[in-house]
């Protein structure tokens, strides 16, 4: 009997620009499958990137919710919203 050859999967490397653009589309409201399919990439990889991105954010330097709410109220009363 003849041995069947296994097809070796080729591992693709994505640069940071590609990764950030894909994540920007997902963070902009598009679903992960809608972004991954046309780009020819695995949905699981995009989910992984999104999880890594969320865990890399630190609360330091981020405005607190109370500051955001008070700034919104101030802008609303000033007529900007």
Secondary structure, DSSP 8 states (H G I E B T S, - for coil): ---------------HHHHHHHHHHHHTT--HHHHHHHHT--HHHHHHHHHHHHHH--STTS--HHHHHHHHHHHHHTT--
